[in-house]
Amino acid sequence: MRRHGLTATLALILGACHAAPPADPTATKDGAAPPPAAAAEPAAEKAPEGVEAAMDVVRRYYAAIAAGDHATAYRLWADDGRASGQDFARFSRGFSETRAVQATLGAPGGIEGAAGSLYVTIPVTVSAVLNDGTRQHFTGAYVLRRVNDVPGATAAQRRWHIQSASMRRD
């Protein structure tokens, strides 16, 4: 029954439809709030805006999960993690039994604009192994968002973040 709960939690995290440098590892194990994000970039610094930069966010997300750095993974979601639809403690618990995870990214869609933001959809296939050896496989896509380079936009807003995910367990 515990494995089922972990599977459901992992599926929920990977399947949230709506809704950074390594962190202190103890913050990911005891359910405490993630450490604050690194200091903001200078306002004049331009964030990477191409599709490759968006894909790198998804790569960093899964690298952080694989390393047990749940705080970094959480902050890669928009709104300092809140776009995941979970608070940090629940997010971290969802990956606490994950021993290994690997993501394969597909060809992204084109960048689209709407209401002052840019969006790109990136297909992903995920393989995970839990601490008990259970193997899981998911397919779906992540939508990443960044604010256009407009006056008043902060450096954080101009970076790509995970806005939503649509994942299903295979």
C-alpha positions in Angstrom: 0.0 0.0 0.0 2.9 2.4 0.7 4.2 1.9 -2.8 0.8 2.7 -4.2 0.8 6.0 -2.3 4.3 6.9 -3.5 3.3 6.0 -7.1 0.2 8.1 -6.8 2.2 11.0 -5.4 4.9 10.7 -8.1 2.2 10.6 -10.7 0.6 13.6 -9.2 3.8 15.6 -9.2 4.8 14.5 -12.7 1.2 15.1 -13.9 0.4 18.5 -12.4 -1.7 20.1 -15.1 -2.2 23.5 -13.6 -1.4 25.1 -11.1 19.1 27.5 -9.3 22.0 26.6 -7.5 22.1 23.4 -5.2 20.3 23.9 -2.0 20.9 22.7 1.5 20.3 18.9 1.3 18.7 18.8 4.7 15.9 21.0 3.5 14.8 18.3 1.0 14.7 15.5 3.6 12.9 17.0 6.6 10.1 18.8 4.7 11.3 22.3 5.7 10.7 25.2 3.3 13.2 25.4 0.5 16.1 27.9 1.1 15.5 31.2 -0.5 16.5 31.6 -4.2 19.8 33.1 -5.1 20.0 36.9 -5.2 18.3 38.4 -8.3 20.3 39.1 -11.4 21.1 42.7 -12.2 18.1 44.3 -14.0 20.2 44.9 -17.2 21.2 41.3 -17.6 19.2 39.6 -20.3 17.9 36.0 -19.7 18.4 33.4 -22.3 15.2 33.3 -24.4 15.5 30.5 -27.0 14.0 27.1 -27.1 17.4 25.5 -26.0 17.3 27.6 -22.8 13.7 26.4 -22.1 14.8 22.8 -22.7 17.7 23.3 -20.3 15.2 24.1 -17.5 13.6 20.7 -17.9 17.1 19.0 -18.0 18.0 20.9 -14.8 14.7 19.9 -13.2 15.3 16.2 -13.6 19.0 16.5 -12.8 18.0 18.2 -9.5 15.5 15.4 -8.8 18.1 12.7 -9.6 20.5 14.5 -7.1 17.9 14.6 -4.4 17.9 18.5 -4.6 14.2 19.0 -4.4 14.5 22.6 -3.5 16.2 23.5 -6.8 13.6 21.3 -8.7 10.8 23.1 -6.9 12.1 26.6 -7.7 12.2 25.7 -11.4 8.4 25.8 -11.4 6.9 29.3 -11.9 5.9 31.4 -9.0 8.8 30.0 -6.8 7.4 26.5 -7.1 3.7 27.3 -6.4 2.8 26.6 -10.1 3.5 22.9 -9.3 0.2 23.0 -7.3 2.0 21.8 -4.1 3.7 23.3 -1.2 7.4 22.4 -0.9 7.0 19.8 1.8 4.5 17.8 -0.3 6.6 18.2 -3.4 9.7 16.9 -1.6 7.8 14.0 -0.1 6.7 12.9 -3.5 10.3 12.3 -4.6 11.6 11.0 -1.2 11.4 7.4 -2.4 12.9 8.1 -5.9 16.3 6.4 -6.3 16.9 7.3 -9.9 15.2 9.3 -12.6 16.0 10.0 -16.2 14.2 12.2 -18.7 14.4 12.1 -22.5 13.3 15.3 -24.1 11.5 15.3 -27.5 11.5 18.0 -30.2 9.9 21.1 -28.7 7.2 23.0 -30.3 7.8 26.5 -31.5 7.8 29.5 -29.1 4.5 31.2 -29.0 3.5 34.5 -27.5 0.5 35.6 -25.6 -0.3 38.4 -23.2 3.3 39.6 -22.8 4.7 36.1 -22.3 6.4 33.5 -24.3 5.5 29.8 -24.1 7.0 26.6 -25.4 5.9 23.0 -25.0 8.5 20.3 -24.5 7.6 16.6 -24.8 9.2 14.4 -22.2 9.6 10.6 -21.5 10.6 9.8 -17.9 11.9 6.6 -16.4 12.1 6.4 -12.6 13.3 3.8 -10.1 12.0 3.8 -6.6 14.1 2.8 -3.6 12.4 -0.6 -3.5 13.3 -1.2 -7.1 9.9 -0.5 -8.6 10.3 1.0 -12.1 7.9 3.6 -13.4 7.5 5.2 -16.8 5.7 8.4 -17.7 5.1 10.4 -21.0 3.8 13.8 -21.5 4.9 17.4 -21.9 5.9 20.5 -19.9 4.8 24.0 -20.8 7.5 26.6 -20.0 6.9 30.3 -19.8 8.9 33.5 -19.6 7.9 37.1 -19.6 8.9 39.1 -22.7 11.8 41.6 -22.4 9.5 44.6 -21.5 10.3 47.5 -19.3 9.6 46.7 -15.7 10.1 42.9 -16.1 12.4 41.5 -13.5 15.3 39.2 -14.4 13.5 36.3 -12.7 10.4 36.9 -14.8 12.5 36.9 -18.0 13.9 33.4 -17.2 12.1 30.3 -18.4 10.1 28.4 -15.7 7.9 25.4 -15.7 4.3 26.7 -16.0 2.5 23.4 -16.2 2.9 19.7 -16.9 0.7 17.1 -18.5 2.2 13.6 -17.7 0.6 10.2 -17.7 1.9 6.9 -16.3 2.5 4.3 -18.9 
